[in-house]
Amino acid sequence: MLSTAVRTSAALGLRMATPLLPLTRHTPFGLQQAILEPVLDRLLAAPLAAGELDMLHGRWLQLRVTDLGLTWCVSRDRQGIRVAQHQTADVCIAGKWRDFLLLASRQEDPDTLFFRRRLQLSGDVELGLAVKNLLDSLDPEELPPRVWQGLQALGLAVQGH
């Protein structure tokens, strides 16, 4: 259970960040890549080591945050997760930042988000479903506790709006 202080801080942070989020589209892609690759490698270390992300080897998953104008193409190679700006995507998952946050924080079921068309899947649907199922099977308790608590609190704050 999240403390009241964590929930209050998340709600306040969300209110302060919401008007600034559209500015993230102006962040140079090299900086986005330099942040995303090591973070994803760390957060997905166990499934990477177990070969669970091998389905992305030589293939590209495009993530589009439609309301922020952000797009990342994600793949896997021998070194780990790769993030690129422009690649021919095999599959694309698109949605608004709030829906991705609800998905990451497990405040909304992924199937519900897709069924209600809040997240859209296009391209190689089989690959997209495999990625969705893998991400859904990850144990959030394996995340650093503060990261998981922060995600949960932010997801609850978004859900309350």
C-alpha positions, 0 to 999 in steps of 0.5 A, spaced: 500 500 500 502 506 498 503 512 503 499 518 503 505 522 502 507 518 496 500 519 493 500 526 494 507 527 491 505 524 485 499 527 484 502 534 485 508 532 481 503 530 475 499 537 476 506 540 475 509 536 469 502 535 465 503 542 462 510 541 461 510 534 457 509 536 450 515 540 451 519 533 451 518 532 443 523 538 443 528 533 447 534 531 442 533 524 440 540 523 442 539 524 449 532 520 449 536 514 446 542 515 451 537 515 457 532 510 454 537 504 452 540 503 459 534 504 463 530 499 458 536 494 459 536 495 466 529 494 467 528 488 462 535 485 464 531 478 467 527 477 460 533 479 456 538 474 460 532 469 459 532 470 451 524 472 452 526 479 448 529 475 442 522 476 438 525 483 437 532 481 434 532 484 428 525 486 428 522 493 430 517 495 435 515 502 434 512 506 440 508 512 439 506 517 444 500 521 440 499 526 444 506 528 446 509 527 438 514 522 441 516 516 437 521 511 439 523 504 435 525 499 439 529 492 438 534 487 441 541 486 439 547 482 442 548 488 446 541 489 449 535 494 447 536 498 442 532 505 441 532 508 434 528 514 431 527 512 424 526 504 422 521 501 418 517 498 424 514 491 424 509 493 429 506 499 432 503 501 439 500 508 439 496 511 445 496 517 449 501 518 455 496 517 460 494 510 457 501 508 457 502 510 464 496 506 466 499 500 463 506 501 466 503 502 473 498 496 472 492 501 473 489 498 467 489 492 464 492 492 457 486 488 454 482 493 456 486 499 453 486 495 447 479 493 446 477 500 448 482 503 442 485 507 447 492 503 445 492 501 438 496 496 435 498 495 428 502 491 423 505 484 425 499 483 430 502 477 432 509 480 434 505 486 438 501 481 442 507 477 444 510 483 446 504 485 450 504 478 453 511 479 455 510 485 458 504 483 462 507 477 465 513 481 468 513 482 475 513 489 477 516 487 484 522 486 480 523 493 479 527 497 484 522 499 489 522 506 489 521 506 481 515 501 482 512 505 488 512 512 483 509 508 477 503 506 482 502 513 485 503 516 478 498 511 475 493 512 481 494 520 480 492 519 472 486 514 474 483 519 478 483 525 473 
